[in-house]
Amino acid sequence: MSNRPALFLDRDGVINRERGEHTWRLEDFEVLPDVVPALRLAVASGYALVVITNQSGIGLGLHGHAEVAAVHAHLRDVLAHEGVHLDEILYCPHHPSGGKCLCRKPGSLLLERAIVRQDLNPARSVMIGDRDRDIAAADAVGVRGVLVDSNSSLLNAVKRELRTA
């Protein structure tokens, strides 16, 4: 097993502003103010960066995979411009009304997939999310989950976690 830790991150409310509705349009996607320094600190501390997000608007028919891909490409571009590289972005397109799936958090399939594909050590990893389902998904694979308030300081959370790691 790898010794490489990861910082798993929920997207809406942790990386970008939680608006209380689905975010799939670029004009609605706002990266929170201290995300870049938080991610730089994690990378400098040896962490891989993996985004795990539920995007149920696809399952609801509000938008398609192309819109989510465009938002994620934009996020990668914004971060790359600041010298930050995301190792992976994984998302669940399903809505609970369509039945239970394994990839929608609190399911852990997307974390499991990232752990295998990126050769990560779950015991040394952290998941930061703003919903109980984020923490439940992390717990299911042996990753320490950290619950934060939506739209709060990711930098403060990362600093706290790196001190306790």
C-alpha positions as CSV (number, residue, x, y, z in Angstrom):
1,M,0.0,0.0,0.0
2,S,1.1,3.5,-0.8
3,N,2.2,5.9,1.8
4,R,0.9,8.9,-0.1
5,P,-1.9,10.8,1.7
6,A,-4.7,12.6,0.0
7,L,-6.8,15.6,0.7
8,F,-10.3,14.6,-0.5
9,L,-12.6,17.6,-0.9
10,D,-16.2,18.0,-1.5
11,R,-16.9,20.6,-4.1
12,D,-20.0,22.8,-3.5
13,G,-19.6,24.7,-0.2
14,V,-15.9,23.6,0.2
15,I,-14.1,24.7,-3.0
16,N,-16.8,26.9,-4.5
17,R,-19.6,28.9,-3.0
18,E,-22.7,26.9,-2.0
19,R,-25.6,28.7,-3.4
20,G,-28.4,26.5,-2.1
21,E,-29.1,25.3,-5.6
22,H,-27.4,23.2,-8.3
23,T,-24.2,24.8,-9.7
24,W,-23.5,23.9,-13.3
25,R,-23.2,27.2,-15.1
26,L,-19.8,28.9,-15.2
27,E,-21.3,32.2,-14.3
28,D,-22.6,30.7,-11.0
29,F,-19.3,29.0,-10.2
30,E,-17.3,31.0,-7.7
31,V,-14.1,29.6,-6.2
32,L,-14.0,30.5,-2.5
33,P,-11.3,33.1,-1.5
34,D,-8.7,30.9,0.3
35,V,-9.0,27.7,-1.7
36,V,-5.7,28.3,-3.6
37,P,-3.5,28.8,-0.5
38,A,-5.2,25.9,1.2
39,L,-4.5,23.6,-1.7
40,R,-0.9,24.9,-2.1
41,L,-0.3,24.1,1.6
42,A,-1.7,20.6,1.2
43,V,0.5,19.9,-1.9
44,A,3.6,21.3,-0.2
45,S,2.9,18.9,2.7
46,G,2.8,15.9,0.3
47,Y,-0.9,15.4,-0.2
48,A,-2.6,14.4,-3.4
49,L,-5.7,16.5,-4.2
50,V,-8.9,14.7,-5.1
51,V,-12.4,16.2,-5.5
52,I,-15.4,13.9,-4.7
53,T,-18.7,15.5,-5.5
54,N,-22.4,14.6,-5.9
55,Q,-23.8,16.2,-9.1
56,S,-27.4,15.0,-8.9
57,G,-28.6,17.8,-11.3
58,I,-27.6,15.4,-14.1
59,G,-29.9,12.7,-12.7
60,L,-32.7,15.3,-12.4
61,G,-32.2,16.3,-16.0
62,L,-31.3,19.9,-15.1
63,H,-28.0,19.7,-17.1
64,G,-25.7,17.1,-18.6
65,H,-22.2,15.7,-18.1
66,A,-20.9,18.4,-20.6
67,E,-21.8,21.2,-18.2
68,V,-20.2,19.5,-15.3
69,A,-17.1,18.8,-17.4
70,A,-16.9,22.5,-18.4
71,V,-17.2,23.6,-14.7
72,H,-14.4,21.2,-13.8
73,A,-12.2,22.3,-16.7
74,H,-12.7,25.9,-15.5
75,L,-11.8,24.9,-11.9
76,R,-8.6,23.1,-13.2
77,D,-7.7,26.2,-15.2
78,V,-8.2,28.6,-12.3
79,L,-6.1,26.4,-10.1
80,A,-3.4,25.7,-12.7
81,H,-3.0,29.5,-13.2
82,E,-2.1,29.6,-9.5
83,G,0.3,26.6,-9.8
84,V,-2.1,24.0,-8.2
85,H,-2.9,20.7,-9.9
86,L,-5.8,18.5,-8.9
87,D,-4.9,14.8,-9.1
88,E,-8.5,13.8,-9.9
89,I,-12.1,15.0,-9.9
90,L,-14.8,12.3,-9.5
91,Y,-18.5,12.9,-9.4
92,C,-21.7,11.0,-9.0
93,P,-24.4,12.0,-11.6
94,H,-27.2,10.1,-9.9
95,H,-30.2,11.5,-7.9
96,P,-31.6,9.5,-5.0
97,S,-35.0,9.4,-6.7
98,G,-33.5,7.1,-9.4
99,G,-32.6,4.5,-6.7
100,K,-29.6,3.8,-4.6
101,C,-26.2,3.9,-6.1
102,L,-22.8,3.2,-4.7
103,C,-21.1,6.3,-6.0
104,R,-23.3,8.9,-4.4
105,K,-22.0,10.0,-1.1
106,P,-22.5,8.7,1.6
107,G,-21.6,5.8,-0.7
108,S,-17.8,5.3,-0.9
109,L,-17.2,4.0,-4.4
110,L,-15.7,7.3,-5.7
111,L,-13.2,7.4,-2.8
112,E,-12.4,3.8,-3.3
113,R,-11.8,4.4,-7.0
114,A,-9.5,7.4,-6.3
115,I,-7.6,5.4,-3.6
116,V,-6.8,2.6,-6.1
117,R,-6.2,4.8,-9.2
118,Q,-4.0,7.3,-7.4
119,D,-2.3,4.7,-5.1
120,L,-3.3,6.5,-1.9
121,N,-3.1,5.6,1.7
122,P,-6.5,6.1,3.3
123,A,-5.2,5.9,6.8
124,R,-3.1,9.0,6.2
125,S,-5.8,10.9,4.2
126,V,-8.4,13.4,5.1
127,M,-11.8,14.3,3.6
128,I,-13.1,17.8,4.1
129,G,-16.8,18.2,3.5
130,D,-19.8,20.3,4.6
131,R,-22.3,17.5,4.9
132,D,-22.6,14.5,7.1
133,R,-22.7,12.3,3.9
134,D,-19.1,13.5,3.1
135,I,-17.9,12.3,6.5
136,A,-19.8,9.0,6.2
137,A,-18.2,8.2,2.8
138,A,-14.8,8.9,4.3
139,D,-15.4,6.8,7.3
140,A,-16.5,3.9,5.1
141,V,-13.0,3.7,3.6
142,G,-10.9,4.5,6.6
143,V,-10.3,8.2,5.7
144,R,-10.6,10.7,8.5
145,G,-13.5,13.0,7.8
146,V,-13.7,16.6,8.8
147,L,-17.0,18.5,8.8
148,V,-16.8,22.2,8.1
149,D,-19.5,24.9,7.6
150,S,-20.5,25.6,4.0
151,N,-18.5,28.5,2.5
152,S,-16.1,28.6,5.4
153,S,-12.3,28.9,5.3
154,L,-10.7,25.9,3.7
155,L,-7.3,27.3,4.6
156,N,-8.1,27.3,8.3
157,A,-9.4,23.7,8.0
158,V,-6.3,22.5,6.2
159,K,-4.0,24.2,8.6
160,R,-5.8,22.5,11.5
161,E,-5.7,19.1,9.9
162,L,-2.0,19.3,8.9
163,R,-1.2,20.1,12.6
164,T,-3.0,17.0,13.7
165,A,-1.8,14.7,10.9
